[in-house]
Amino acid sequence: MGALWIAHVKVTDDVAYGKYAAIAGPAIADHGGHFIARGGAYEQLEGNDRSRNVVAKFPSLQAAHDCYHSAAYQEALSHARNASERDLVIVETTE
């Protein structure tokens, strides 16, 4: 089964967050992940509104987990921590 990263983000520092994105994309790809939604139009139906919504698909729950904990992604995350408010969850798919 595959897995999804689902992130809801409010960017507070565009420059620092841009550094995050530049490093995070390759780190995700290195673990077999690819983006299926990345900051496009959305409709907030419930919960807290965050203007950037991102979904990345991975080949497995383990690949998604390993990506998050990889040195490359942690380096990327160091730029996002003070540049955004984020929620990120890994969800196993049924496919």
Order of alpha helices (4+ residues) and beta strands (2+ residues): beta-alpha-beta-beta-alpha-alpha-beta
